[in-house]
Amino acid sequence: MAFLTDTSRNSGFFSGLREVVVTLRDAWNRHATFRHTYDELSALSSRELNDLGIQRSMITRLAYEAAYGKNA
């Protein structure tokens, strides 16, 4: 009779902790992308935004889509 022992690193307390860290890092990176995009677009003049076909009221939505995707 053979026994199988799971010695992978994907089990136990540290696996759960790793998942939390990865999730937090992902959330932080997405927020940084949102913030950077929002700040960059907000810094443009109305004329520059108009040249790009963007209205000021669209900035938040565009920054959100850049960070979280179009369907988020």
PyMOL Python script that loads the backbone (N, CA, C, O; Angstrom):
from pymol import cmd

cmd.read_pdbstr("""\
ATOM      1  N   MET A   1       0.847  -1.158   0.000  1.00  0.00           N
ATOM      2  CA  MET A   1       0.000   0.000   0.000  1.00  0.00           C
ATOM      3  C   MET A   1       0.904   1.236   0.000  1.00  0.00           C
ATOM      4  O   MET A   1       1.870   1.306   0.760  1.00  0.00           O
ATOM      5  N   ALA A   2       0.585   2.198  -0.849  1.00  0.00           N
ATOM      6  CA  ALA A   2       1.383   3.415  -0.966  1.00  0.00           C
ATOM      7  C   ALA A   2       0.644   4.580  -0.330  1.00  0.00           C
ATOM      8  O   ALA A   2      -0.585   4.654  -0.362  1.00  0.00           O
ATOM      9  N   PHE A   3       1.408   5.470   0.237  1.00  0.00           N
ATOM     10  CA  PHE A   3       0.845   6.671   0.836  1.00  0.00           C
ATOM     11  C   PHE A   3       1.409   7.883   0.104  1.00  0.00           C
ATOM     12  O   PHE A   3       2.570   7.902  -0.304  1.00  0.00           O
ATOM     13  N   LEU A   4       0.575   8.874  -0.047  1.00  0.00           N
ATOM     14  CA  LEU A   4       0.989  10.107  -0.703  1.00  0.00           C
ATOM     15  C   LEU A   4       0.987  11.213   0.329  1.00  0.00           C
ATOM     16  O   LEU A   4      -0.015  11.455   1.001  1.00  0.00           O
ATOM     17  N   THR A   5       2.105  11.871   0.446  1.00  0.00           N
ATOM     18  CA  THR A   5       2.218  12.982   1.379  1.00  0.00           C
ATOM     19  C   THR A   5       2.348  14.278   0.597  1.00  0.00           C
ATOM     20  O   THR A   5       3.229  14.418  -0.251  1.00  0.00           O
ATOM     21  N   ASP A   6       1.473  15.213   0.885  1.00  0.00           N
ATOM     22  CA  ASP A   6       1.503  16.503   0.204  1.00  0.00           C
ATOM     23  C   ASP A   6       2.504  17.404   0.914  1.00  0.00           C
ATOM     24  O   ASP A   6       2.283  17.808   2.056  1.00  0.00           O
ATOM     25  N   THR A   7       3.587  17.712   0.247  1.00  0.00           N
ATOM     26  CA  THR A   7       4.603  18.592   0.828  1.00  0.00           C
ATOM     27  C   THR A   7       4.748  19.860   0.009  1.00  0.00           C
ATOM     28  O   THR A   7       5.772  20.540   0.071  1.00  0.00           O
ATOM     29  N   SER A   8       3.711  20.173  -0.760  1.00  0.00           N
ATOM     30  CA  SER A   8       3.798  21.372  -1.592  1.00  0.00           C
ATOM     31  C   SER A   8       3.752  22.627  -0.730  1.00  0.00           C
ATOM     32  O   SER A   8       3.342  22.589   0.430  1.00  0.00           O
ATOM     33  N   ARG A   9       4.172  23.709  -1.305  1.00  0.00           N
ATOM     34  CA  ARG A   9       4.186  24.982  -0.586  1.00  0.00           C
ATOM     35  C   ARG A   9       2.837  25.687  -0.654  1.00  0.00           C
ATOM     36  O   ARG A   9       2.666  26.761  -0.078  1.00  0.00           O
ATOM     37  N   ASN A  10       1.889  25.094  -1.349  1.00  0.00           N
ATOM     38  CA  ASN A  10       0.599  25.738  -1.550  1.00  0.00           C
ATOM     39  C   ASN A  10      -0.444  25.312  -0.533  1.00  0.00           C
ATOM     40  O   ASN A  10      -1.637  25.331  -0.836  1.00  0.00           O
ATOM     41  N   SER A  11      -0.033  24.934   0.644  1.00  0.00           N
ATOM     42  CA  SER A  11      -1.000  24.551   1.661  1.00  0.00           C
ATOM     43  C   SER A  11      -0.608  25.161   2.989  1.00  0.00           C
ATOM     44  O   SER A  11       0.555  25.484   3.229  1.00  0.00           O
ATOM     45  N   GLY A  12      -1.591  25.309   3.834  1.00  0.00           N
ATOM     46  CA  GLY A  12      -1.328  25.787   5.176  1.00  0.00           C
ATOM     47  C   GLY A  12      -1.445  27.285   5.329  1.00  0.00           C
ATOM     48  O   GLY A  12      -1.941  27.992   4.452  1.00  0.00           O
ATOM     49  N   PHE A  13      -0.977  27.739   6.459  1.00  0.00           N
ATOM     50  CA  PHE A  13      -1.073  29.140   6.856  1.00  0.00           C
ATOM     51  C   PHE A  13      -0.379  30.076   5.889  1.00  0.00           C
ATOM     52  O   PHE A  13      -0.933  31.115   5.530  1.00  0.00           O
ATOM     53  N   PHE A  14       0.835  29.725   5.457  1.00  0.00           N
ATOM     54  CA  PHE A  14       1.615  30.622   4.618  1.00  0.00           C
ATOM     55  C   PHE A  14       1.026  30.764   3.228  1.00  0.00           C
ATOM     56  O   PHE A  14       1.226  31.788   2.575  1.00  0.00           O
ATOM     57  N   SER A  15       0.311  29.764   2.771  1.00  0.00           N
ATOM     58  CA  SER A  15      -0.369  29.857   1.490  1.00  0.00           C
ATOM     59  C   SER A  15      -1.462  30.920   1.559  1.00  0.00           C
ATOM     60  O   SER A  15      -1.587  31.751   0.660  1.00  0.00           O
ATOM     61  N   GLY A  16      -2.237  30.888   2.612  1.00  0.00           N
ATOM     62  CA  GLY A  16      -3.290  31.886   2.803  1.00  0.00           C
ATOM     63  C   GLY A  16      -2.712  33.278   2.949  1.00  0.00           C
ATOM     64  O   GLY A  16      -3.253  34.242   2.408  1.00  0.00           O
ATOM     65  N   LEU A  17      -1.627  33.383   3.672  1.00  0.00           N
ATOM     66  CA  LEU A  17      -0.972  34.670   3.856  1.00  0.00           C
ATOM     67  C   LEU A  17      -0.431  35.197   2.534  1.00  0.00           C
ATOM     68  O   LEU A  17      -0.521  36.390   2.241  1.00  0.00           O
ATOM     69  N   ARG A  18       0.130  34.295   1.743  1.00  0.00           N
ATOM     70  CA  ARG A  18       0.657  34.686   0.436  1.00  0.00           C
ATOM     71  C   ARG A  18      -0.463  35.215  -0.457  1.00  0.00           C
ATOM     72  O   ARG A  18      -0.278  36.211  -1.156  1.00  0.00           O
ATOM     73  N   GLU A  19      -1.614  34.562  -0.441  1.00  0.00           N
ATOM     74  CA  GLU A  19      -2.752  35.002  -1.236  1.00  0.00           C
ATOM     75  C   GLU A  19      -3.205  36.396  -0.816  1.00  0.00           C
ATOM     76  O   GLU A  19      -3.545  37.217  -1.668  1.00  0.00           O
ATOM     77  N   VAL A  20      -3.215  36.667   0.466  1.00  0.00           N
ATOM     78  CA  VAL A  20      -3.594  37.989   0.964  1.00  0.00           C
ATOM     79  C   VAL A  20      -2.604  39.036   0.479  1.00  0.00           C
ATOM     80  O   VAL A  20      -3.001  40.113   0.034  1.00  0.00           O
ATOM     81  N   VAL A  21      -1.328  38.727   0.562  1.00  0.00           N
ATOM     82  CA  VAL A  21      -0.300  39.673   0.118  1.00  0.00           C
ATOM     83  C   VAL A  21      -0.427  39.942  -1.377  1.00  0.00           C
ATOM     84  O   VAL A  21      -0.325  41.090  -1.811  1.00  0.00           O
ATOM     85  N   VAL A  22      -0.646  38.902  -2.162  1.00  0.00           N
ATOM     86  CA  VAL A  22      -0.798  39.066  -3.609  1.00  0.00           C
ATOM     87  C   VAL A  22      -2.032  39.911  -3.924  1.00  0.00           C
ATOM     88  O   VAL A  22      -1.985  40.779  -4.796  1.00  0.00           O
ATOM     89  N   THR A  23      -3.124  39.663  -3.225  1.00  0.00           N
ATOM     90  CA  THR A  23      -4.354  40.429  -3.438  1.00  0.00           C
ATOM     91  C   THR A  23      -4.156  41.894  -3.076  1.00  0.00           C
ATOM     92  O   THR A  23      -4.594  42.781  -3.808  1.00  0.00           O
ATOM     93  N   LEU A  24      -3.502  42.150  -1.957  1.00  0.00           N
ATOM     94  CA  LEU A  24      -3.245  43.537  -1.550  1.00  0.00           C
ATOM     95  C   LEU A  24      -2.315  44.245  -2.519  1.00  0.00           C
ATOM     96  O   LEU A  24      -2.518  45.417  -2.835  1.00  0.00           O
ATOM     97  N   ARG A  25      -1.288  43.534  -2.996  1.00  0.00           N
ATOM     98  CA  ARG A  25      -0.359  44.138  -3.953  1.00  0.00           C
ATOM     99  C   ARG A  25      -1.079  44.468  -5.257  1.00  0.00           C
ATOM    100  O   ARG A  25      -0.833  45.517  -5.853  1.00  0.00           O
ATOM    101  N   ASP A  26      -1.961  43.588  -5.698  1.00  0.00           N
ATOM    102  CA  ASP A  26      -2.721  43.822  -6.919  1.00  0.00           C
ATOM    103  C   ASP A  26      -3.637  45.036  -6.753  1.00  0.00           C
ATOM    104  O   ASP A  26      -3.720  45.879  -7.646  1.00  0.00           O
ATOM    105  N   ALA A  27      -4.314  45.123  -5.627  1.00  0.00           N
ATOM    106  CA  ALA A  27      -5.192  46.263  -5.362  1.00  0.00           C
ATOM    107  C   ALA A  27      -4.398  47.561  -5.310  1.00  0.00           C
ATOM    108  O   ALA A  27      -4.843  48.583  -5.832  1.00  0.00           O
ATOM    109  N   TRP A  28      -3.231  47.527  -4.686  1.00  0.00           N
ATOM    110  CA  TRP A  28      -2.380  48.710  -4.603  1.00  0.00           C
ATOM    111  C   TRP A  28      -1.933  49.155  -5.998  1.00  0.00           C
ATOM    112  O   TRP A  28      -1.961  50.346  -6.310  1.00  0.00           O
ATOM    113  N   ASN A  29      -1.523  48.201  -6.832  1.00  0.00           N
ATOM    114  CA  ASN A  29      -1.073  48.535  -8.191  1.00  0.00           C
ATOM    115  C   ASN A  29      -2.208  49.091  -9.040  1.00  0.00           C
ATOM    116  O   ASN A  29      -2.005  50.026  -9.815  1.00  0.00           O
ATOM    117  N   ARG A  30      -3.389  48.528  -8.897  1.00  0.00           N
ATOM    118  CA  ARG A  30      -4.539  49.042  -9.654  1.00  0.00           C
ATOM    119  C   ARG A  30      -4.884  50.455  -9.209  1.00  0.00           C
ATOM    120  O   ARG A  30      -5.170  51.319 -10.039  1.00  0.00           O
ATOM    121  N   HIS A  31      -4.857  50.692  -7.908  1.00  0.00           N
ATOM    122  CA  HIS A  31      -5.143  52.041  -7.418  1.00  0.00           C
ATOM    123  C   HIS A  31      -4.078  53.033  -7.893  1.00  0.00           C
ATOM    124  O   HIS A  31      -4.401  54.166  -8.248  1.00  0.00           O
ATOM    125  N   ALA A  32      -2.822  52.613  -7.899  1.00  0.00           N
ATOM    126  CA  ALA A  32      -1.752  53.486  -8.380  1.00  0.00           C
ATOM    127  C   ALA A  32      -1.950  53.816  -9.854  1.00  0.00           C
ATOM    128  O   ALA A  32      -1.708  54.949 -10.271  1.00  0.00           O
ATOM    129  N   THR A  33      -2.383  52.848 -10.640  1.00  0.00           N
ATOM    130  CA  THR A  33      -2.667  53.090 -12.054  1.00  0.00           C
ATOM    131  C   THR A  33      -3.808  54.076 -12.201  1.00  0.00           C
ATOM    132  O   THR A  33      -3.737  54.996 -13.016  1.00  0.00           O
ATOM    133  N   PHE A  34      -4.867  53.889 -11.410  1.00  0.00           N
ATOM    134  CA  PHE A  34      -5.993  54.825 -11.437  1.00  0.00           C
ATOM    135  C   PHE A  34      -5.530  56.235 -11.097  1.00  0.00           C
ATOM    136  O   PHE A  34      -5.839  57.192 -11.808  1.00  0.00           O
ATOM    137  N   ARG A  35      -4.793  56.349 -10.013  1.00  0.00           N
ATOM    138  CA  ARG A  35      -4.354  57.666  -9.534  1.00  0.00           C
ATOM    139  C   ARG A  35      -3.443  58.350 -10.562  1.00  0.00           C
ATOM    140  O   ARG A  35      -3.593  59.542 -10.831  1.00  0.00           O
ATOM    141  N   HIS A  36      -2.508  57.599 -11.129  1.00  0.00           N
ATOM    142  CA  HIS A  36      -1.575  58.158 -12.101  1.00  0.00           C
ATOM    143  C   HIS A  36      -2.332  58.631 -13.349  1.00  0.00           C
ATOM    144  O   HIS A  36      -2.085  59.731 -13.843  1.00  0.00           O
ATOM    145  N   THR A  37      -3.241  57.813 -13.853  1.00  0.00           N
ATOM    146  CA  THR A  37      -4.012  58.180 -15.034  1.00  0.00           C
ATOM    147  C   THR A  37      -4.881  59.397 -14.748  1.00  0.00           C
ATOM    148  O   THR A  37      -4.942  60.324 -15.556  1.00  0.00           O
ATOM    149  N   TYR A  38      -5.545  59.395 -13.609  1.00  0.00           N
ATOM    150  CA  TYR A  38      -6.398  60.525 -13.230  1.00  0.00           C
ATOM    151  C   TYR A  38      -5.580  61.819 -13.136  1.00  0.00           C
ATOM    152  O   TYR A  38      -5.981  62.856 -13.666  1.00  0.00           O
ATOM    153  N   ASP A  39      -4.447  61.747 -12.464  1.00  0.00           N
ATOM    154  CA  ASP A  39      -3.606  62.940 -12.307  1.00  0.00           C
ATOM    155  C   ASP A  39      -3.088  63.448 -13.640  1.00  0.00           C
ATOM    156  O   ASP A  39      -3.070  64.656 -13.880  1.00  0.00           O
ATOM    157  N   GLU A  40      -2.664  62.533 -14.517  1.00  0.00           N
ATOM    158  CA  GLU A  40      -2.143  62.936 -15.825  1.00  0.00           C
ATOM    159  C   GLU A  40      -3.229  63.605 -16.666  1.00  0.00           C
ATOM    160  O   GLU A  40      -2.989  64.649 -17.272  1.00  0.00           O
ATOM    161  N   LEU A  41      -4.412  63.012 -16.706  1.00  0.00           N
ATOM    162  CA  LEU A  41      -5.483  63.605 -17.496  1.00  0.00           C
ATOM    163  C   LEU A  41      -5.967  64.923 -16.890  1.00  0.00           C
ATOM    164  O   LEU A  41      -6.296  65.859 -17.619  1.00  0.00           O
ATOM    165  N   SER A  42      -6.010  64.997 -15.582  1.00  0.00           N
ATOM    166  CA  SER A  42      -6.453  66.223 -14.920  1.00  0.00           C
ATOM    167  C   SER A  42      -5.486  67.372 -15.147  1.00  0.00           C
ATOM    168  O   SER A  42      -5.887  68.536 -15.122  1.00  0.00           O
ATOM    169  N   ALA A  43      -4.234  67.060 -15.365  1.00  0.00           N
ATOM    170  CA  ALA A  43      -3.228  68.104 -15.568  1.00  0.00           C
ATOM    171  C   ALA A  43      -3.307  68.729 -16.968  1.00  0.00           C
ATOM    172  O   ALA A  43      -2.748  69.801 -17.201  1.00  0.00           O
ATOM    173  N   LEU A  44      -3.996  68.064 -17.891  1.00  0.00           N
ATOM    174  CA  LEU A  44      -4.110  68.598 -19.244  1.00  0.00           C
ATOM    175  C   LEU A  44      -5.078  69.770 -19.274  1.00  0.00           C
ATOM    176  O   LEU A  44      -6.024  69.833 -18.490  1.00  0.00           O
ATOM    177  N   SER A  45      -4.827  70.692 -20.187  1.00  0.00           N
ATOM    178  CA  SER A  45      -5.730  71.825 -20.346  1.00  0.00           C
ATOM    179  C   SER A  45      -6.986  71.364 -21.079  1.00  0.00           C
ATOM    180  O   SER A  45      -7.010  70.283 -21.667  1.00  0.00           O
ATOM    181  N   SER A  46      -8.019  72.185 -21.040  1.00  0.00           N
ATOM    182  CA  SER A  46      -9.260  71.855 -21.734  1.00  0.00           C
ATOM    183  C   SER A  46      -9.025  71.708 -23.227  1.00  0.00           C
ATOM    184  O   SER A  46      -9.639  70.862 -23.877  1.00  0.00           O
ATOM    185  N   ARG A  47      -8.144  72.523 -23.768  1.00  0.00           N
ATOM    186  CA  ARG A  47      -7.838  72.430 -25.197  1.00  0.00           C
ATOM    187  C   ARG A  47      -7.149  71.103 -25.533  1.00  0.00           C
ATOM    188  O   ARG A  47      -7.478  70.465 -26.533  1.00  0.00           O
ATOM    189  N   GLU A  48      -6.190  70.691 -24.693  1.00  0.00           N
ATOM    190  CA  GLU A  48      -5.502  69.415 -24.927  1.00  0.00           C
ATOM    191  C   GLU A  48      -6.475  68.236 -24.823  1.00  0.00           C
ATOM    192  O   GLU A  48      -6.424  67.302 -25.623  1.00  0.00           O
ATOM    193  N   LEU A  49      -7.359  68.298 -23.824  1.00  0.00           N
ATOM    194  CA  LEU A  49      -8.368  67.243 -23.693  1.00  0.00           C
ATOM    195  C   LEU A  49      -9.291  67.220 -24.907  1.00  0.00           C
ATOM    196  O   LEU A  49      -9.639  66.152 -25.410  1.00  0.00           O
ATOM    197  N   ASN A  50      -9.683  68.398 -25.372  1.00  0.00           N
ATOM    198  CA  ASN A  50     -10.544  68.483 -26.548  1.00  0.00           C
ATOM    199  C   ASN A  50      -9.855  67.892 -27.773  1.00  0.00           C
ATOM    200  O   ASN A  50     -10.501  67.224 -28.580  1.00  0.00           O
ATOM    201  N   ASP A  51      -8.563  68.128 -27.923  1.00  0.00           N
ATOM    202  CA  ASP A  51      -7.802  67.556 -29.035  1.00  0.00           C
ATOM    203  C   ASP A  51      -7.806  66.029 -28.991  1.00  0.00           C
ATOM    204  O   ASP A  51      -7.762  65.372 -30.031  1.00  0.00           O
ATOM    205  N   LEU A  52      -7.859  65.470 -27.784  1.00  0.00           N
ATOM    206  CA  LEU A  52      -7.896  64.017 -27.610  1.00  0.00           C
ATOM    207  C   LEU A  52      -9.318  63.456 -27.666  1.00  0.00           C
ATOM    208  O   LEU A  52      -9.517  62.241 -27.642  1.00  0.00           O
ATOM    209  N   GLY A  53     -10.299  64.352 -27.741  1.00  0.00           N
ATOM    210  CA  GLY A  53     -11.690  63.907 -27.760  1.00  0.00           C
ATOM    211  C   GLY A  53     -12.208  63.513 -26.390  1.00  0.00           C
ATOM    212  O   GLY A  53     -13.095  62.667 -26.277  1.00  0.00           O
ATOM    213  N   ILE A  54     -11.655  64.124 -25.343  1.00  0.00           N
ATOM    214  CA  ILE A  54     -12.022  63.804 -23.963  1.00  0.00           C
ATOM    215  C   ILE A  54     -12.624  65.033 -23.307  1.00  0.00           C
ATOM    216  O   ILE A  54     -12.087  66.135 -23.414  1.00  0.00           O
ATOM    217  N   GLN A  55     -13.750  64.830 -22.625  1.00  0.00           N
ATOM    218  CA  GLN A  55     -14.332  65.897 -21.829  1.00  0.00           C
ATOM    219  C   GLN A  55     -13.885  65.711 -20.384  1.00  0.00           C
ATOM    220  O   GLN A  55     -13.594  64.594 -19.957  1.00  0.00           O
ATOM    221  N   ARG A  56     -13.831  66.809 -19.634  1.00  0.00           N
ATOM    222  CA  ARG A  56     -13.388  66.714 -18.238  1.00  0.00           C
ATOM    223  C   ARG A  56     -14.232  65.743 -17.419  1.00  0.00           C
ATOM    224  O   ARG A  56     -13.725  65.079 -16.516  1.00  0.00           O
ATOM    225  N   SER A  57     -15.499  65.666 -17.734  1.00  0.00           N
ATOM    226  CA  SER A  57     -16.394  64.775 -16.988  1.00  0.00           C
ATOM    227  C   SER A  57     -16.078  63.297 -17.237  1.00  0.00           C
ATOM    228  O   SER A  57     -16.575  62.439 -16.510  1.00  0.00           O
ATOM    229  N   MET A  58     -15.274  62.988 -18.233  1.00  0.00           N
ATOM    230  CA  MET A  58     -14.925  61.616 -18.578  1.00  0.00           C
ATOM    231  C   MET A  58     -13.659  61.121 -17.869  1.00  0.00           C
ATOM    232  O   MET A  58     -13.356  59.929 -17.913  1.00  0.00           O
ATOM    233  N   ILE A  59     -12.927  62.014 -17.227  1.00  0.00           N
ATOM    234  CA  ILE A  59     -11.616  61.670 -16.676  1.00  0.00           C
ATOM    235  C   ILE A  59     -11.695  60.536 -15.650  1.00  0.00           C
ATOM    236  O   ILE A  59     -10.916  59.586 -15.719  1.00  0.00           O
ATOM    237  N   THR A  60     -12.620  60.628 -14.712  1.00  0.00           N
ATOM    238  CA  THR A  60     -12.726  59.590 -13.679  1.00  0.00           C
ATOM    239  C   THR A  60     -13.036  58.233 -14.298  1.00  0.00           C
ATOM    240  O   THR A  60     -12.426  57.232 -13.924  1.00  0.00           O
ATOM    241  N   ARG A  61     -13.974  58.187 -15.238  1.00  0.00           N
ATOM    242  CA  ARG A  61     -14.337  56.928 -15.876  1.00  0.00           C
ATOM    243  C   ARG A  61     -13.170  56.347 -16.664  1.00  0.00           C
ATOM    244  O   ARG A  61     -12.927  55.141 -16.617  1.00  0.00           O
ATOM    245  N   LEU A  62     -12.444  57.200 -17.391  1.00  0.00           N
ATOM    246  CA  LEU A  62     -11.305  56.718 -18.174  1.00  0.00           C
ATOM    247  C   LEU A  62     -10.197  56.180 -17.272  1.00  0.00           C
ATOM    248  O   LEU A  62      -9.580  55.160 -17.581  1.00  0.00           O
ATOM    249  N   ALA A  63      -9.948  56.861 -16.167  1.00  0.00           N
ATOM    250  CA  ALA A  63      -8.927  56.393 -15.227  1.00  0.00           C
ATOM    251  C   ALA A  63      -9.347  55.070 -14.598  1.00  0.00           C
ATOM    252  O   ALA A  63      -8.518  54.181 -14.404  1.00  0.00           O
ATOM    253  N   TYR A  64     -10.632  54.938 -14.280  1.00  0.00           N
ATOM    254  CA  TYR A  64     -11.139  53.691 -13.706  1.00  0.00           C
ATOM    255  C   TYR A  64     -10.999  52.546 -14.694  1.00  0.00           C
ATOM    256  O   TYR A  64     -10.587  51.447 -14.323  1.00  0.00           O
ATOM    257  N   GLU A  65     -11.343  52.800 -15.958  1.00  0.00           N
ATOM    258  CA  GLU A  65     -11.217  51.774 -16.991  1.00  0.00           C
ATOM    259  C   GLU A  65      -9.763  51.380 -17.214  1.00  0.00           C
ATOM    260  O   GLU A  65      -9.471  50.214 -17.480  1.00  0.00           O
ATOM    261  N   ALA A  66      -8.851  52.338 -17.110  1.00  0.00           N
ATOM    262  CA  ALA A  66      -7.426  52.028 -17.277  1.00  0.00           C
ATOM    263  C   ALA A  66      -6.942  51.099 -16.180  1.00  0.00           C
ATOM    264  O   ALA A  66      -6.104  50.231 -16.424  1.00  0.00           O
ATOM    265  N   ALA A  67      -7.467  51.275 -14.966  1.00  0.00           N
ATOM    266  CA  ALA A  67      -6.995  50.475 -13.839  1.00  0.00           C
ATOM    267  C   ALA A  67      -7.733  49.145 -13.691  1.00  0.00           C
ATOM    268  O   ALA A  67      -7.120  48.127 -13.369  1.00  0.00           O
ATOM    269  N   TYR A  68      -9.037  49.150 -13.924  1.00  0.00           N
ATOM    270  CA  TYR A  68      -9.848  47.983 -13.592  1.00  0.00           C
ATOM    271  C   TYR A  68     -10.460  47.285 -14.808  1.00  0.00           C
ATOM    272  O   TYR A  68     -11.083  46.232 -14.672  1.00  0.00           O
ATOM    273  N   GLY A  69     -10.285  47.864 -15.979  1.00  0.00           N
ATOM    274  CA  GLY A  69     -10.842  47.270 -17.189  1.00  0.00           C
ATOM    275  C   GLY A  69     -12.190  47.864 -17.539  1.00  0.00           C
ATOM    276  O   GLY A  69     -12.852  48.487 -16.709  1.00  0.00           O
ATOM    277  N   LYS A  70     -12.577  47.662 -18.772  1.00  0.00           N
ATOM    278  CA  LYS A  70     -13.792  48.269 -19.278  1.00  0.00           C
ATOM    279  C   LYS A  70     -15.055  47.664 -18.671  1.00  0.00           C
ATOM    280  O   LYS A  70     -16.060  48.362 -18.529  1.00  0.00           O
ATOM    281  N   ASN A  71     -15.026  46.400 -18.315  1.00  0.00           N
ATOM    282  CA  ASN A  71     -16.211  45.721 -17.799  1.00  0.00           C
ATOM    283  C   ASN A  71     -16.279  45.675 -16.285  1.00  0.00           C
ATOM    284  O   ASN A  71     -17.147  45.000 -15.733  1.00  0.00           O
ATOM    285  N   ALA A  72     -15.397  46.368 -15.607  1.00  0.00           N
ATOM    286  CA  ALA A  72     -15.385  46.318 -14.141  1.00  0.00           C
ATOM    287  C   ALA A  72     -16.445  47.199 -13.536  1.00  0.00           C
ATOM    288  O   ALA A  72     -16.566  47.269 -12.313  1.00  0.00           O
TER     289      ALA A  72
END
""", "prot")
cmd.dss("prot")
cmd.show_as("cartoon", "prot")
cmd.util.cbc("prot")
cmd.orient("prot")
